[in-house]
Amino acid sequence: MADADDREAAAQDLERELSKLFGRARSLSLTLAARVHPGLDGASYALLVHLSGIGPVRAADVVERTGLDKSTVSRQIARLAQLDLVERVPDPSDGRARLVQLTETGAARLTKVREDRRVQLRAKFTDWSAADIHQFSRLLGRFNADL
């Protein structure tokens, strides 16, 4: 019974800490989005980051990769295009299709914001040992894989 109680207490601690983390992540996402462009919202920022990692892609592939609704992806891509952060270009393998990719402006702004964020993140870990960082990364990776 003590093991079950301990697991329950651990699960409650984890839930509380994840709730804090997710709240801070949402807040950070809004801050970073505004630094990329004042008209950018957090959800579109997340899509911009996703697009930066996969290169030119069809919108239908974005839907499949993200699990987002087609209308949501379409709306976010339209907003990103309106802000000159992404553009639609012809698909070289199918002249009728269009690919979505970051514009030079979008790529430059996103790169700058992400570089600044990496510097800030590394500063948060100055008191952590390399072993602690590796273990945290490993456990976070395991957690992400289980989601």
N, C-alpha and C positions, 0 to 999 in steps of 0.2 A: 504494500500500500504506500510506503514511503517513496518508492521509486515513481509511482503514478503521480503522487503529490508533487514531487520534484519536477517531473516532466511538465505538469500543468503550470507550475510557477514559472518554469523556464519559458514555456510557450507564451504565457502572459507578458513576461519581460520582453520577449522577442516581438510580440505584437505591438507593444508600446513603443519600442525603439524603431520599428519599421514605420509606424504611424508618424513619428517625428521625422524620420528620414524622407518619407514620401512628401510630407508637407514642405519640408525645406527644399526638396528637389523641385516641386511645383513653383515655389517662390523663386528659386534660382533660375529655372527655365524662363519665367516671365522677365526676369532681369536681363538674362543673356539675350532673349528675343528682342527686347527693346534696344539693346546695344547694337544688334545687327541692323535693325530698322525700327524706328519708333512706332510704326504701324503693324508690327509683327506680333502675333499672339503666341502663347506657349505651344499650342498644338501644331501650328504651322512651323514653328521653330524646330520641333521634333522631326517633322517631315523633312525640313531642309537638311538637318543633320543626317537623316537617313539617306536622302538623295545624294549627299556629298560622298557617302561611302560606297555607292553602287554605280555611279556614273550614269550616262544616258540610259534611260529605261522607259518602257511604255507604262502609261498610267495603270493599265490592267495588271502589270507585273508588280507595281507598287501596292495595289490592293491585295494581291496574293501574298506578297512578302510581309506586309504589315498586319493583315487581318482586319484592316479598317474597311468601312463601308465605301462602296464605289462613289456615292454622292459626296461623302466626306472628303475623300482623296481629290475628287474633281474640284470641289470648292476650295480646298487648301492650295492646290496647284494653281488655280485661277488667281487666288490672293497673292501667292508668291510671285506669279508672273506680273501681276499689277504693280507689285513693289520692285520690279526689275531684279528679282533674286533668282528666278529660274526662267527658262525659255523653252519653247517647244521647237524642235528641229525635225526635219525629215528623217525618217528611218532609212538608212542606206540599203537595207535588205528588203524594204517594202515601201515604195514611194508613196503609197496611200496612207501609211501609218506615220505617227509623230512620236518622237521621243522627248522626254523631259530631262533637262540637265540644268545645272547651276550656270548662271551668267558669270562673267568675269567679276562683276560687282558683287554678286552673291557669294562667290567662292572667296574673294578677298576679305569681305566683311566677316564671313563665318570663320575663316582661318585666323584672323586677328582676335576675335572674341574667344575662340577655343585656345589659342596660344596663351592669352592672358589668364584664362581659367586654369590651364595646366600649371602655370606659375603659382597661382593662388592655392591650388590643391596641394602641390608639393610643399608649400609653406605650412600647410596644416599637418603634414606628416613629419616635420623636422625632428620631433621628439620620439618618433616611432623607430624601432630597429628595422633593418631590412627583413629580418625573419618575420616580424609582426606584419609588415606590409605584404610579404609573400603569403602568409597564412590567411590574412584577411581577404586578399585577392582570390586565393584558392577557394575559400569558403563562400565568398560572394559568387564566384563562378559556379560552384556546386548548387547554390541556391537558385541562381538564374536558370540553370539547366533543368532544375526540378519544376520550375514554374510552367 
